[in-house]
């Protein structure tokens, strides 16, 4: 099943639901990050969450979700764009924890004490919007729903599902997001929430029925219309000019030190793991571009 997201609205206009499947891009990213088994589940859930959040953006907007806790993973970063691009990385992707009560212990991997930071670039050219909440459970879906309900004041329910195959690869990745809009009808909202409470295991549902089947079960007897469906893809945003800007933040003195003590500079993108190398001559040109002179 191709990675994609579907967005729908009940006919009374008061409740919107998004659902997605993203196993392909999750497997690609987990392979690049060389994640442990539990980190793969955390990454997959985070990527599904990012895809759902990205679909709430307007054209040419983007956001980042940073789950930062006191667990061995330390930090999980997900970036999403309005056109369906999603990417992710982790501070310690190799970190692992034991299962808890027979289930993936994502909360233990992230850590119970920490913060969720949501940063949005709304495309206006100014400073990005940033919202921060404490992690309430370190379960990615619950923390995201808490953020949207409390910080953005939009009552939200989030469900995320991920599973691995027998070889440890991503078999299922996806989820749903339900939001009550200002004109929500209480009876409609109650009906949808009741449907959430009796959903079958989400990973199995996504695998068998896809996002469209998830929408159908969530809405149940509530009439709805599908607004759009679009593909989800992994694409990194790294470029040599971004790498150069990052190097310049180190300062001219440090760049000159790289010239004299090493063979130049080497920077690896945290998302796609591509390595950029700048030799001494290229560092000279970078310093010249910044200062207009090779002399301090």
N, C-alpha and C positions, 0 to 999 in steps of 0.2 A: 504494500500500500504506500503510495507516494506521500511524502510529508506535506501536510497542508492544514489550513485552519479555516473553520466555517464560523461566520457570525450571523446570529439570528435575533429577531425581536418579536415579542408577543404582539398580536394584532391590536391590543389596547395601548401599546407603546410604553408600558410601564416596567417591563423587565427585559433585559438583554442577556443572551447567553452566547458564549464563545466556546468552541471545542476544537481540539487539535490533536494531530498525531505527528510525531517527529523522531521516529526511531532511527532513520537514516542519518540525519545530521547529528543526533546524539552519539551514535556509534562512531562517526567520523571524528567528532571532537574528543570523545573519551579515548580513542586510539591515539590521537595527537598528544593528549595530556598524559597518557599512560596511567590511567586511573586504576586504583584498587577496586575491588568488587563493590564495597559500600560507597566509595567515592563515585563510582559510575552511576549508582542509583541516585545519589545526591545531585550529580551533574545533570542527569537526565530529567529529574524533577525540576531542577532550576531552569533548564533550557525550555521545558514546556511552559513554566511560569513566565519566562521572558517572552516567549512567542505570544502568549495570551495578553500580556501587558502591552507588547508592541502593537497589537491590533487595535488598541484603544487610542493610539496616537493619530495625529493628523499627518498629512503628507510631509515628507522631509524632516520629520521629528525622530528623535531617538532617545533611548533611556538606558540606564545601567542599574542593576540590582546588586548590592553588595551585602552578603550575609557574612558577618564577621563575629566569631565566637571564640570561646576559650578551649575548644576541642582541638584535636590533632590536625584537622583539615585547615584550621585557622581562618581561612577566607575563601569564599566562593563568589566569583564575579560573573554576572551574566549581562551581556549587552544585546539590545534588540533595536531594530529600526522599523519604521512604519511600513516598509515594503516587504516584510517577512524575513529579513536577514536576522539571524540569531547566532551568537557565539558565546563561549564561556571559557573560564580558566579557574584554577584553584591554586592556592599558595602551596599546599602540600598534597598533590594528587595521589601520591603513593600511600598516604595515611590510611590506616585500617582500624576498625574496632570490632569487637565480638557482637553477634546478633543479640537482640534483646527480646525475650519472650517469643523466640522463633521468628522475629521480623527484622528487617534491615534497621540498624540503629543509626539512622541519619542524624537524629538529634544529638546523640553522643559524639558523632563524628564532628559536627559543627561546634558543639558546646552549648550549654544551657545559658551561659552568661555572655551577652553580646548585643549587637545592634544590626538592624536592617536599614540600610541607607538606599534610598531611591533618588537617583539623579536624572533629571529630564532636560534635554536640550530641545527647546521648543522652536528653534529656528529663527528667533528674533534678533540674534546677534548679541544679546546681552548675556549676563551671567546665567548659568543654568539654574533651574529650580531644584532644591534639594530638601528632602524630607527624611527624618530619622525617627525610628521607633525602637524600643527595646525588643529583643527576641522574647516572645511569650512562651514558645514551646520548642523552638529550633526545628520544628517540622515546617518545611518550606511553604507549603500551601496555607497552613494555619497562620504563619507569620505574615504572609502576603495579604491574606484576607483581613487580618487585624490592621495592617497598615492602611489599606484602602478604606476600611470602615472608620478608623479613628482619625487618620491624618487627612485623607481626602474626603471624608464624611459621605462616602458612598457605600451603603450596606452591601457586602459582598460575601459570596461563598466560593471557595476554590477547592477543586479536587485534582490531584496529580497522581499519575500512575506510571510505574516503570518496572521492568523486570529484565532479567538476564537469561540467555540461553545456557545450555549445558557447558559451553566453552567459555562462558564469562562475557560474551558480547551482548550489547543492548538488543533485546528482542522486542520490547514495547516501551514507548515513551509517548506520553500525551497527557491531556487533562481538560478540565473545563473551568470556566469562570462565569458565575451568575451574579448580576448586579441589579439591584432595585433602583430604578430611576425616580425622580421626584413625583411623577404622576402614577406610581405603581399602585395597583389595586390590591388591597390586602388579601382578598380571596385568591387571586391569581398567585400572589407571592406565597401564600400558605400552601397552595396546591403544589407549586414547584419545589418548595422546601420539603414537603412530604415525599415527593418523588426522589429527592436526593437521599433521604433517609432509608429508602428501600432499594437503592441501586445495587446491582451485583458488583463483585470485585472489579474495580475500575480498569486495571490492566487487562483483564480478560475481556471486558466489554470493548475497550479500545481495539484490541487485537481482532475481535470477531466482527464488530459492527462499525468501527471507525468513528470519526467525529459526528457524522450524520446520525448514526444510531444513538450516540450519546445525547444529542439534541432531542431526538424523538422521545427518548425515555425521560429526559428532564422535563420537557414541556408536557408530556402525557396528553391529557385531553384539552390542554390550553392551546388555542389556535395561534400559529406563529408563521412568520415569513423569513426565509433565508435572505439576508442582505448581500452577502458576498462570500466567496471562497477564494483563497489565494495560496500559492505554494509557500513553503518554508524552506530556507536554504542557509547553509553555513557559508559565510564570506568574511574574510578578515579585512580589517580596515587599515592594516599597517602599510606604510609607504616609506621610501627612503627619506623624503622631506620630514616626515614625522620623527624618524629615527634621528635625523640631524638636529631637530629642535630639542629632542630629549637629551642629546649629548651636550648641547649648548647650555642646558640648565646646570651642568656640572661645573661650568666656569672655564674660562680660557686657560688658566693655570693648570687645571687638571687635564685638559686636552693636550697641552704641551708636554705634560708629564707622561701621557700615554705615548707620545711620539718618541720620547727619549728613553723610556724604560721598557717599551714593548714594541710589537710589530704594528701598532695601530689600535683601533677600537673594534670590539666585537659585541654586538647587541642581538639578543634573541627575543623575538616577539612572544609575549606570554600567551597569546591566543593560538596562533598557528605554528609556533615553534620554528619559524623561518629565521635563519641567522643572517644578519647584515654585517659585513666586514668593511671597515674603512682603513686603508693603509695610511702611511705617513703623509704621502702627497695629498690624499683626499682630506686628511685632517688639516693640512696647510690651507687648502681651499676653503674649508669650513671656517677656520679662524679668520681668514682674509674676508670672507663674506660677512662675518660678524663685526670685525673691527676695522676693516679697510687697510690693515697692516699685519705683517707677520711678527712684528716686534711688539712687546708689551709696553 
